[in-house]
Amino acid sequence: MAEATGFDLYTITDCPKDLHDFDVVVMAGSIHAGSVSIKEYVVANWPSLKDKKVIIILTSGTSNREVINKVVNDSFSSEIVNTSKVFPVGGRYMFNRMSFIDRSIIKLVAFFSKHPETKKGMLTEKEEMNRENLQEALDFLHG
């Protein structure tokens, strides 16, 4: 995104504390274990962000928009959800690289899943992240 927009790039730990000089803030994070990784930062800084154009880009092991929307709605207040723009951009789902605990939880949930496609998807690795998935967010920024 920084390359495509010319925007400054920061990590959450080195981001300027004062966001007053920014009109647009683009944040990227992931969905992991049913939560948005940048949730605490967004919530803590919402008073400084709420009057800006806020874009949240999320990677995830699922491409199911309903699942992503539920996680986003569970992670943020309705004000944040309705004021910011969220773009899921795909991601990696690396089941074999997960911790033993994460794999065990996923296997347990898959075991009780009633839908064969859902069960298979939970146990199958996939790679869906690419630059083309960022195009919707870039179009929104330029539009």
SVG drawing of the C-alpha trace seen along z (x, -y; Angstrom):
<svg xmlns="http://www.w3.org/2000/svg" viewBox="-24 -18 33 53">
<polyline fill="none" stroke="black" stroke-width="0.4" points="0.0,0.0 2.8,-2.4 4.4,-1.7 1.1,-2.2 0.0,-5.3 3.3,-7.1 2.0,-7.2 4.4,-6.9 4.6,-3.4 4.7,-2.8 4.4,0.2 1.9,-0.2 4.9,-0.6 6.5,-3.5 3.4,-5.2 3.2,-8.9 1.2,-9.5 -0.4,-12.6 -2.4,-11.7 -3.6,-15.3 -1.6,-15.9 -3.2,-12.9 -6.4,-13.1 -6.3,-9.4 -5.1,-6.5 -4.7,-3.1 -4.1,-0.3 -3.4,3.3 -3.7,6.3 -4.9,9.9 -7.8,11.9 -6.5,14.6 -8.5,16.8 -11.7,14.8 -10.2,11.4 -8.7,8.5 -5.0,8.1 -5.1,4.3 -8.3,4.1 -6.6,2.6 -4.8,-0.1 -7.9,-1.1 -10.1,-1.2 -7.5,-3.1 -6.9,-5.6 -10.5,-6.0 -10.9,-9.5 -8.0,-10.7 -9.2,-8.6 -12.9,-9.1 -12.8,-12.3 -10.5,-10.9 -10.9,-8.6 -10.0,-5.3 -9.3,-2.2 -8.6,1.2 -7.0,3.9 -7.3,7.4 -5.6,10.6 -7.3,13.8 -7.2,17.5 -10.8,17.4 -12.3,15.7 -15.8,16.1 -17.1,12.5 -19.8,13.4 -17.2,14.8 -15.0,11.8 -17.9,9.4 -18.8,11.2 -15.3,11.0 -15.1,7.3 -18.5,6.6 -17.5,8.5 -14.1,6.7 -15.3,3.1 -18.1,0.9 -20.8,0.1 -19.4,-3.5 -16.0,-2.1 -17.6,0.4 -19.9,-2.2 -17.3,-5.0 -14.3,-3.1 -14.0,-1.0 -12.8,2.5 -11.1,4.4 -10.4,8.2 -7.5,9.0 -7.1,12.7 -4.2,14.3 -2.5,17.5 -4.0,20.3 -1.0,22.5 -2.6,25.2 0.6,27.3 2.6,24.3 0.1,23.5 0.9,24.2 -0.2,27.5 -2.9,25.7 -4.3,23.9 -4.3,27.0 -6.0,29.0 -8.8,26.4 -9.3,26.3 -9.5,30.1 -12.0,30.1 -14.2,27.4 -13.9,29.2 -14.9,32.5 -18.2,31.0 -18.8,29.1 -22.0,30.1 -20.8,29.0 -18.2,31.1 -16.9,28.1 -16.4,26.1 -14.6,29.1 -12.4,29.6 -11.6,25.8 -10.5,25.8 -8.0,28.5 -6.6,27.4 -3.8,25.0 -4.2,22.1 -2.5,19.1 -4.8,16.3 -2.8,13.1 -1.6,11.1 -1.3,7.5 -4.5,7.7 -6.5,8.1 -5.4,4.6 -6.9,3.0 -10.4,2.5 -8.8,0.5 -6.6,-1.5 -9.7,-2.3 -11.5,-3.5 -8.6,-5.7 -8.4,-7.3 -12.2,-7.6"/>
</svg>
